[in-house]
């Protein structure tokens, strides 16, 4: 399969669906730039998501696309293998990248990529070849993981996947010495640090877990379960050995239970700073293909799989009997609940059921016949919703009609299910610009990825999109057709691209695109040129009167002769382009005049010409922040470049010093007087100029008629800004077949002198950006009440009514009936609807002690034999970050000494109780108070100054973990 950038692919699909070969959605060459970390190594960015960042296409489709559209220069095709893994086929978007070295020379490291289906022998073969190991040499390989421990790769027939080799790991090869010994038997570097921690004695359970590559989600879940006392004691006492179920078809032949037991015993031995859960990770991948490889996953999903897997591996029921479920039929709830629990235990009996399973009542009511169906169902954890705000905060840039106003970044509050028109309305209140005069666009890579219409849903705009809102002008002639014109800025390369067959210049998009409202009749090149100069006035400096970029008009053969003296290969292309695109007449100041004689090495005269003064007063605005000294006063009036456009005069110095903030029409003409210093510098500048001196063709100069030269040329393009398109009707610069796009093409030298890049990138922040976004706090009790609220079933999940004999969108209500010894509460922070995907960052206020469920339980009459319903917190799984990426950690209370710890992969630090409640809390573990063990050890002294425990290795502030500024003790 081949990896293709999703934006390009979506545009191609749109292009194909329209069937218009001249469509504005023409995708251009295949471009995967956005998928790469950088364009030197062409490494893929980490954590790219299929169908969000890229799509996969079969080889046959790829070769067709490549033949039709070609590919951006130098980009490698992203060919990826389809690997046959246990129970599934997967495309290896990210091959495993491993560092290889010899034990005898560990400085010489090479990088190689392998498929997960490759075996260890293929790595050995590659290493023998890369390091020129003599054939017949006896070799063995060691795998060095991220915590610097090494393990021997004994089975060369094992796959890369099964060996748990992941990207970033190092494989070391050693060859047997002549005396029969192995080099690794002497130095200690090859010893496994986990196995050799015999001298270490620490607090059992206070042990990190090595991150094997994006496995923090697994480590977080394991630490929470490890600190669940009844389950951990069950494994530490080896009670599981008598209950392993090897025949359960729903189980995993006892392998998950054994792998989990192995990890728990290592973590609670007190002999390890950190454990490498490699075998456990391999087993999980074998039995749950979604956890194969090293992508980031969800800690709650892993927890759900693990509890279910442990239950089936340890199920004491060897042969499950068939039980027919009966409807309540009006019987008392107590009777139906007891029957349901008995039936559940007849098929499911394990330490997981004993510890984690509770019962809730489910009531369904048919909307037509009002049939009430009551069932009691077991649960292993509660997934409670968070109150979802109906509003959404969006950040957008507002581009005013005032050409001198910088874009303003606003933060607006809009309805989450609103439309683009709602965004315009909200922004209108801040800007006083009517919503009808706004247009919203997604800007990506210097071009418009999408221009929205007002009725489109805001859900299709993601938080990471760069949204620009443009103010449109009010055009008086309402009876005439108006055009929404999209303007791109492009820079031409110095040399023609003969390889493309068109002998045209290649172009690169830059800067911010613009949207303008123009009358259809005003789409001539002349009118557009003036309009664009006016709209870009903040960062495009028009030439000053004495600095006019003049052109000669001579006999054509003289012009061709003169062009032979030019050296940078630009002008003749402009001639060709200008011949094809006739422009307005020379009598119009400041407008495009692309005539066949557009290029010469002629320069301006020393005296400013009155007839070439600017008439567009509104567009002469210059800033002192110009680049590369393009407005230096001391620059001579003669051209310093072969392109005649690259000349400045003394009026430029006025603009350069900021004196031209007034329109030039109102300024008195400055005489072109130069100081001695300026003259001297001018001579030096002239001396290094590759163009002929100003007096090389005096006769020709006198014969020339002076004309105006444009700063840029205008070209109709497609929506990508890549493919040039035909002229519009009647000599217009715009093609009206669909949404019109035009580009203004800049010569590099012209851009350097007249385009102020620093100014173009500036923007200001509106006061709304300074207002801190309020962190909403919700009570855990609210979430539980929301869980028990009546809801109507969705269309995708109807209920079959036995009376109506058809599927109905019934109302459903869940109520808690009985609770387990250890209650797991999953906070549903990840919200997925048909239209939106988001992570809710609300702080959930959950108590550490005395969480009372007596008000939530449906059973109000509790007998003296029934357990109480008060719980204390024992562990929390945290998720930091957003939807697509993030990091998992956990807080947990050690059962032996009652101390809270913060587990961040292999790093463990002390934690205070007031640090535990954060907006990262994702899964909560509560232990019923009547079952809580009294700590058998005194709580450790967590003061770094007085700490003398042997398991303390360093004392430091753990700011990276987000724990605040107090001191914690790292247990590496």
N, C-alpha and C positions, 0 to 999 in steps of 0.2 A: 504494500500500500504506500501511497505518497501523502505527505503532509502539505496542506495548502492553507494559506492565511484565510480566515473566515470572511473578513471584510471583502477581500478580492473575490472570493467564491460567491458571496451573496450578491455582489454587484454583477458578476457574470451571469448569475441566474436571472436577475432582473433584466439584464440586457437580452438574454435569450427569450425570456417570456414576452418582451415587447415585440420581438421580431423585426425591429427597425434597425437596419444596419447603420443608420446615421444617428442612432439613439444617443442621448446624452449620457446614458449609463454604460457606454462602451468601457470595458474594464482595463484595457491596455495590457501591457506585459504582466505575466504572473510575478507578483511581488510579495515575498515572504519577509520583508525587512522587519516588520513588527514582531516576528517570532524569535528574532535573534537577540542574544545578549549584547553582542557587538558584531561589527561587520569585518573584523579581522579574523577571528577564530571561527565565526559562524556557529558558535555554541547556542543551542536553544535556551530561551529563558526558562527559569525553573517554574514548575507548577502551572504550565499551560493547561487549559481545560478544553477538552474536545467539544465541538459545536459552540463554544463560546470564544475561543481564541483561534482554533483551527478546525479544519475538516479533513477527513481521510478519504482519498479517492483510490480506486483500483488502478493498477499499472496501465491497463488499456486506456482508461479514461485520461490518465495523466499524459500519456504520450499524444493523445489527440489534442488536449489543451495546449501542450507544449508546441505542437506543430502549428496550431492555429494562432497562438498569441505570443509565443516566445517567452523568454524569461529575462528578468532584469540582469544586467551584466554581472558576471562573476559569481552570482548566487548559486550555491550547489543545490541540486534537487534533493529533497528530504525523503529519501527512500527508506522505508522501515519494514522489518520482517513481521510476518504473522506467526506467532509462536503458539504451539500446541501445548497448553499447560493443563494441569489436572482439572478436569470437568469444564474447561472453557478454552476458547481461542482468543488470544489477545494480540493487539498490535503494539509492538514495542516502540512507542514514540520516543522513549528515552532508553537507549541501550545502556548497559552497565559500563561505566568508564573506570578502568582500574589502573593504578600505578604499578609498574613492574620494575624490579631491580634484583641484582645479584647480592647474595650475602657478603661476597668478597668485596663488593664495591657499591655500597648503598647510597652513594652520592649520585651515581648515574641512574636517574629514574626516567623511564619512558612511559607514555600514556597510551593505552590501547582500549578499544571498545569491543565488547563481547555481547552476544545474545544470551539471555537467561537460559535458553535451551542448550547452549554450548556446554560441553563437559570440561572438567578440570584438565583433562589431557590436552584439549585444544589450547588452553592457556600455557601449559607446559611446552607444547610444540612451538607456540608463538615466541615464547621466551628463549628457547634454545636457538631459534632462528635469529631473533633480534640481538642476542648477546653472543652469537657465534660459539655456542657450547659444542665441543667436539662430539660427534656422534658416538653413541655407545656409553656416554658418561651416565653414571648413576645419580639421579637427581631426586630431590624432594622439595615440596612447596609448603610455605607457611603463609597464613593469612593474618595480616596485621589490621586490627579494627581501630575505630576512632579513639579508643581509650589506651592505645599503645600496647594492648595485650596481643599476643600472637597465638594462633592455633594452627596445628598441623592439618594440612589438607591430605588426608590419608587415602581417601577413595577417589582415584583419578577418573572414574566413570560417573561420578556424581555430577549433576548439572550445576551450573552457576547459581541457579535459583535455590536448589536444595542445599547448597553449601552456604547460603545466606551471604554471598558476596554482593556488595552494593557499591554504587558509585562513590569514589573517593577513598576506597580502601586500597591497601598496598599488598601485593603478592611478592614474597621474597623467595628466590630460588637458591638452593645451596647444592653443591656437588660434593660427593664423597672424597675425602682426602686420600692420598696415596697409601697412607698407613692404615686405612680402613675406618678411621674415625670420621665423624661429621663435624664441620666447623661450629655448628650451633651448640654442640655439647659443652663447649668451653665458655663462651661469653653468656651473660645472663639475658641478653636482649631478646632471645627467642623463647624465654620461659613465659608461660601464661600468667599474667599478673593476678588473674582471678583465682587461679589454683594455688598461687604462692603467697597468699596473704595469711599464712598460718600464724605469723607473729602478731597479727592485728586482732585486737579484742575490743569490740564495740557493743553498743546497745542493740540487741536483736531487733530486727524490723526496721532499724534506722539505716537503710541501705539504698543507694541509688540504683537506677537501671540505665544501662548504656543505650543511647540512641543509635539504632542501626541504620538510620537514614529515614527521616520523616516518621519515626515510630513513637513520637512523643504521645500521640493519642493512646497507644497501647500501654505505654509506661504509666500514664495518668490513671487509666482504668485499673491496671494491676496494683498500683499503690493503694487505691481506695479499697479494693477487695482484700489486699494483704492486711489492711488495718481493720477488717471486719472480724472481731474476735471469734465468734462461734465457727466460722468457716476456716479460719487459719488454724485454730486449735484442732479441728477435725483432721486437717492434713498433717500438722506437726506430730500428732499422736498416731499417724499412719492408719487411722480408722478406715480410710478410703480403700486400702488394699483388700479388705474383706468384701467390699461392695462394688468393685469394678465390674461393669456389665459389658462383656465382650460380644454378646449376641444381639444386642438391641439394634434393630435395623435403622432406628432413628439416631443412634449414637455414633461414636467415632472410634469404636473398638477399644475404648479405654485410653486412647492415646492422648487426647486433650487433657484428661484428668491427670495422667502420669506426668505430662510435660508441665502442667500447672503446679503439681506437687513438687516437682524438682526445683522450680523457680522459688516457691515459697520456702522450701527448706534451706535453700542457699541464703535467701534474704533474712531468715530468722536464725541463722547459725551464729551471727555476731562476728563472723570472720572476714566479712567483705565490706569494703567501702562501696563497691558497686558490682552488680551482677550483669552479665551479658545474656539477655534472654533469647539467644539465637535459635535454639531448638524449639522453643515455644512458638516463636514467630514463624518458623517453617511449618510446624503442625497446623497453626491457624490458617496459613495460606493454602495448605493442602485441602482442608475441609471447608474453607469459605473462600471461594475464588475472588470475591470482592476485595479481600485483604492481601491478595498476591502483590508482589512487587513492593515498591517503596514510595507510593503516592501517599499524600496526607489523607487520613480518614477521620471518622467521627468516633470519639471515645464512647459515647452512649451506644452506638451501633455495635462496637466491639464488645461492650459490656453485655448487651442483649444476647449476642451470639455466644459469648463465653458462659453466661449463666445457663443458657439453654443446653449448650454442649456438655457442661459439667453435670447438669441434671440427667441428661440421657445416658452419659457414661457411668453415672453412679446410681441409676434407677434400680431400686430394690425389687421392682416388679419385673420379672423376667418374661412373662407372657401376658400381654395386655388383653383383657377381655373386652368384648363388644358390649357397650352400654347404650341403651336407647334413652335419649333424654325426653323427659316429660314436661309439658307446659305447666305453668302454675295453676291454671284453671281456677283461680279464686282461692286457692289454699293459702293459709297464713304464711307470711314471709319467713318466719323462723323455721317452719317445716321444710319449705322449698330450699332454703339456704343450707340447712343441714344435709339434705339429700344431695345437693349439688357438690358440697365439700366431700361427702363420703364417696361419691362417684369419681371425683377428681383424684382422691387418694387411692382408689382401687386401681388406677392406671398410672399414677404418678406419685412415687414415694422415694424421696431422696433428701439429702442434707440441704439441697437448694430449696425444696418445697418446705422443709422444716423451718428454714431461716428466712426466706424472702417472699413466700407466697401469701397473698391475702385474697379477699373476696369482695367483689362489688356487685351491686344490683343494677341490671340494665332494664329500663322500661321503654317499650316502643308502643306508639299509638298511631293507628291508621287514620289519615286525614279524612277518609271517606266514610268507612263503616265504624270508626272509632273503636276497633278491636284493640285491646290492651294485651301486649305480650310481655311477660316478666320472666327474665332469666337471671341466674346468679353465675357469674364467671370469675375464674381465678385470675389474678394478675401477679406479675413478678416485680413491677415497678410502676409508678404513676408518672405519666407524661402530662404535665399540667401546662396549659397555655399561659402566656403573658398577655396582659391587656395591650392591645395593639392600637396605637394612635391612628386617628383618622386623617392626620395631617402629615405632611412631609416637608422637610427643609431642603431647599435646592439652592445651589450657588451658580449664578450666571453672570456673564459679562454684558453690560449694556453699552452699545456703540451709538453715540449721539449723532445727530445730523451735523452738529457743529464740528467742522473739520479740525478745529484746534483743541477740542475736548478729548482727553485721553479716555479709553474704555474704563468703565467703572464696574468693579466687582460688587454684586449685591447678594445678599442672602434673603431669600423670600420663603414664606410659608404658604404652601399650596395644598389643596385636597389630595390625599394619596391616590384616590381613584379619579382625579380630575383630568381635564383636557389641557391642551396647549394654551387655549384661550384663557384658562384660569391663571396660568403662569403670567401671561401678558397683563391680566387685570391686576394681579398682585404687584407686578413691577410698575404698573401705571401709577399706583398710589405713591410710590417712592420717587418717580421721575416726572410726574405730571404730564407725561406723554400719553395720549389716548391709545388704548389697546389696539384700535383699528390701524394705527400707524406703526405697528411692530411686526416683525417677522422673526421667527425662532429657527436657529440652525445649529447642527452639531458640526463643529470644526475639528478636522482630524488631518494631521500631516499637511497643513497649509492649504487644505481644500475643504469643500463642504461634503461631509459624509452623507448628511441628510438635511433637507430643508423641510421643516414641518408645516403642515397646514393646521389651522386653529382647532379642528375637530379631532385631531389625533390624541390618543391617550398618553398621559404623562408617564405611564408605567413603562413605555418603550424607551424612556430616557434613563440611563443608568447614572448612579452617583459619580462615577469616574469619567463620564463624558464631559467634554469641554463645550458648554452651551453658550452661544452668543445670541443676543437679541439686538436686532438692528432697527433703528428708527428710520422710517420711510418719509420722504418728502411729500408734501401735498401739491399735486399738480393741478393747475388752474383749468386747463382745457379738458374738462371731464368727459366731453363727448369723444375724445380721441383715445385710442387704445393705449393702455399703459403696460409697460414691460418691467418685470422684476429681473434685474440683471445681476448675475453673479460674476464678480471680478476676482481673478487670480493674479498674483505677481510671479513672474518667472525670470530667471537669469539664464542668458545664453552662455554656452561654453565658448571658449576662444576658437575652437576648431570644429570644422564640419564633421558630421557623422556619416562618412561615405559608406560605412558598412551596412547602414540601414537601407541603402538603395535609393534614398531620397535626396542625398547630398545636402540635407538641411542641418541646422545646428541642433545639438541636443540641448534640452532645457531642464532647469531644476526649479521647482516651486520654492518660494520663500515667503516670509512675512505672513500677515493676517489677511485673509480674503475679505471682500466687502460685498454687501448686497445693496443695490441702488434701485430706486424707482424712477424710470425714465419714460418719456413719451416715445411711442414707436417711431414717430417722425424724426426724433432727435438721436437716432442711432447711427448717424454718419460718423466716420472716423474723426472728422474735425470737431464735431460737437462733443463726442465722447472723450476725446483727448483733453479738451478744456474742462469737462466735468470731472474727469479722473484727477487732473492736476489740482483742481479745487478741493476735492474730497481727501486727497493725500497730503494737503498742504502742511500738516503738522510735522511730517517727517520727510517730505520730498521738497527740496529747495529748487524752485525754478531759476534758470540762469538770470543774472542781473543784467540791466540794459547794456553795459559796456562789455558784457561777457557772453553776448549772444552766440549761440552755436550756429555759425553761418555756413551755408553751402554755396558752392559755385555752380553756375549754370553755364556750360560751355558747349561747344560742339561735342557730339558724343564720342567721336574718335579721339579728340583731345583728352576727354575725360578718361577713356580707356588707357591712353598713353600714360596719363598721370598716375593712374591706379597701379601701374607697374612698379612705381616707387614705394608702394606701401608694403609693410612687412608682416603684419600680424594676421593676414588672411581673414579679415572680418568684412571689410567694406564691400567686396564684390558680392557677398551673400546678401547684404542689405540692399544692394542695387537690385539683385534678382527678386528679392522679396518685395521691394518697393515697386518694381515694374508690374508684378502680378497684382499688387494691391494699390491702385491709384488713390491718392489722398486728396485733401482739399487744396485750394490754391494758395500760392505763396503770400497773397495779400493779407491773409488772416494772421494776425500775430499769435504766437504761442501755440500754434496748432501743427498737426502732423503734415509734413510735406515730403512724402516719399517719392521723389522723382528719380529718374535714372541717374542724375548727377548728384545723388545724395551724399556721396562720400568724396572727400578730397583732403589733402593735407593743409588746406587753407586755414588761416587763423583770423581772429578778429583784428580789426584795426585798432590803433591806440586810442582814437577818439570814439566816445560812445555815439551811436547813431540815433538821432532823435526818433526816426521812423520805426525803430525796433523796440520802443518802450513797451513794457507790459501794460495790457489793458485790464487784466484780471487782478484787480487789487486784492481781492479776498484770498488769493492763493499764495501771496508772497509772505510767507512766515518762516523765518529761519531760526534755528536754535544754535546755541554755542556748542552743544554736544555733538559735533560732527566727527565722522570717523576719518582716520588716516590723513588728517590735516587738509581735507579737500577744500577748505575755505581759507586757506592760509593767505594772509595779506601779501606775503612776499612772493607768491607764485607769479611767474611772468605771464604776460598776455599771450605769448606764443604757446603753441601746443606742446605738451610734454609727452605726447603719445602719438602713435601713427593715426589713431582715430581722431578726426577733426573735432569730435564732440568733447574731447578731453582738454578744454582750455578754459581758463578763468581770467577775469579782469578785476580791476580794482573795486568795482561795485561789489564783487564777491566778498571783499574784505569787510565791507560795511555789514553785510549779512552775517558774515562770520563772527563779528563782534557783538552780534545781537542788536545792532542798530536798526535792522530792517523789520522791527515789529510793526511799524507803520506800513500801510500799503505803499508800494513804490511810486504810484502815480502822484502821491502827495509829497514825495521827497524831491528836493532840488537835485538836479543832476550833478554828480560829483565829477569834477574834471579828472582826467586820467593822469594824475601826476605821480611819478614814482620817485622815491628817495634813492640816494646812492646805494644804500644797503639793499633796497629792493632790486635795483638794477643789477647789482653784483650777484645777488642770489639768482636773479633771473638768468644771468649769463651761465651760471653753474648749472641751473636747471636745463637750459637750452643745450649746454654742452653734452649732457648725458641723455638727451632726447634721441630716440632712434629715428625720429622723423627728420625730413630734410629741413634745414634752417628756413626761417620765414622768408628770406629773400632769394630762395633758390629759383623760383619761377616768377620773376617780377613782371614780365610781359603778360604771362597768363593771368597773374593776379589782377592787373589793370583791366583785363578783358572780362573778368568774371562779374556776373551780377550777384549781389548778395541775397541769400535766402535764409529762411529760418530752418533749423534742424530740430527734430523732436527728441525729447529725452528717451522715449520708448516707442515701440511699435505695438499696434493693437491687433490681436489675432483671435478669431472665433475658435473655441476649443470644446472638447467634451467635458462631462462632469468631473472627470479625473484630472483635467488640466494637462492631459498628455497628447491626445490626438488632435491635430489641427483639422478644422472643418471648413466647408465651403462658405462663400460669402452669402449674406442675406439678400433679400430681394432689393432691387433698386440701388445697388451699391452700398447698402447698409453694412456696417461692420459686424452685424449680429445675424445669426441664423435663427429663424423663428419656428423651426419644426417642433421644438419642445422647450423646456426650461432653458433660456439662453445663458451660455457661459462664455466669457471672453477672458483672455489673458493679456497683460501688458508685458512685453518682452524687453528686458533690460540688457544692454551690453555691460559686461563686468566693470569696465572702467567708468561708464556713466553711473552705474549703481554706486560705485565706491565714492564718487564725487557728490552726487545729488540725493542719494538715499541715506538717511540717518538711521542706521540700524538700532542704535541705543534708544533713540526717541520712539521708534516704531514699536518696540517691545514694552514700553512703559504702560502702566495702568494704575488707577487709584482705587483704594478700598472705600466703599461706602460705610457709613456709621453702623449699618446693620451687621457688617463683618466683625465689628469690635464687640458686639454683644455676645457674651458667652452663651453657648447653647445649654439650656438648663437640663441637668441630669434628672430624669424622672425616676422616682422611687416608688415601688409597689410592695405591698405586704405579701408574704408567702400565703397568708390566709386568703387574700383576694384571688390568687392564682388557683387555689384549691376550690374556692367557691365558683370560679369560672369553669373549672373542670366539671362541676356538678350542675351546671346550668343546662336548661332544656335547649336543644338545637335541632334544626331540621336537616335530615340527611341530604347529602349532595346528589346531583343527578347521576354521577358516576358510580354511586354506591347505594342504590335503592334497597328497600326491604320487601320481601315477598310476603304479601298478606294472605294467610290461609283462608280467610273468609272471602275477600274480593277475588282471590285467585289471580292476582297480578302484582307486579312490582309497584311499590308506592314510596313517595318521598315522606316517610313517616317522621314524627318527632321522636327524639331520643333523649333520655335522661340517665346519667350515671350517678349512682350513690355509693358511698363507701359502707360496706357491711362489717367486715372484719379486717384487722391489720396484722401484718407479720411482725416477727421479732426485730428484723432489720428492714426498715422502710427506705426504699430508694425513690427519690423524687427527681425526675428529669424535667428541667425547665426548658420549654420549647422556644429557645432563642432564635432558631432558624425558621423563618416564616416563608413558606412556599405557597404561592397561589398560582392561578392560571396566568396571571399577568405580572406578578412581582416576585422577587426573591430578595430577602433582606435578613440581616442579623439584628435582633433587638438588643440594645445595649443598656436597657433599664437596670437600675440596681434593685435587686429583690431583697427585701429586708427579711431575713430568716433568722430565727432565734438559735443560739447555740445550746440552750437548755430549755427544758419544759415546753416543748412544742406540744400543745394539747389538742387532740383530735376529738375530744368528747362532743364538741358542738357539731362536728362534721359527720359523725357516725350515725347511720340511719337507726341503728338499734339503740333505743333510748333506755330500755330496761336492761341494765347490765347486772348479771348475778355476781355473787361474791367470788365465784370460781373464775370469772372472766378476768383476763389480764387488764391492767390499766391502759390508758391511751395517751400517756405522756412519753415524749421521746427527747433524747439528747443527741446532738450532732457528733459524728465520729469521723467523717471524711467529706471532702469536696473535690470534685474534678473541675478545673478551670479551663476556659477557652479564651485566649487573647487573640485579637485580630478580627478580620472580616469574613465574608462568605467564602472567598476563594483560597485564602491561606490563613495561617494562624499558628498558634503554639499552645500546647496543652501542658498544664502542670497540675499539682494537687496539694491540698492541705490534708493532713491526717493526724489523728490522736493515737499515740502509742498505747496499746492496751496494758503494758507492764508498768510504765512510769507516769502515764497520764499527761505527758508533754505533747504539745502540738509541734509538728514539723512541716516544712515546706519542701516538697519534692519536685525538682526541676531536672528530669532525666537523671544523670549520674551525680548531680549535686544535691545535697541535702542540707538545709539550714533550720535553725530554731525559728519558731513563729509564735507571735503573740495572738491572743484571742481576738483583739480588736482589729487585726489585719485580715481576718478570714472573709468577712462580708465585703465583696467587691462586685462590680458589674461584669466580672469574668466568670462568676460562679455558674456552673452548667449542670452538674449532677450532684445531688446532696444525699449523703448516707446518714440515716438516723437510727439509733439503737434504742429499743424500748427500755425505760428506766428500771423495770424490775429484773432485767437480764444483764444490766451493765456490771462488769467485773470491777471490783475495787483494786486500784493499782497496787501491785506487790512490791514495787520499788519506789523510793522517794523521787520526786521530780528533780531533774538535774538543775544545777545552778547555771542559768543561762547568761550570767554576767561574764563577758569575755575576760575581765581582769582577774576574776577569782576562779575561773574554770581550770580544773586540773584533770578532767576526765581523759582517759587514754584515747577515746575515739574522736577527740577534737584535734583537727589538723591545722586549722587556721581560724582567725577571727577577723571578720571584715564586714563592711557595709554591703549588703546585697541589694544595691539599687537596681541592677539589671532585672531582677525578678519583680520589680514594682512593689517592693515591700516597705518603702518609706526610707527614712534616714536613720533609724536606730540600728544598733549593732546586732549582727547575727553571727552564728558560728557555723562555718562551712564544714560539712562532713564529706569531704571529697572521697 
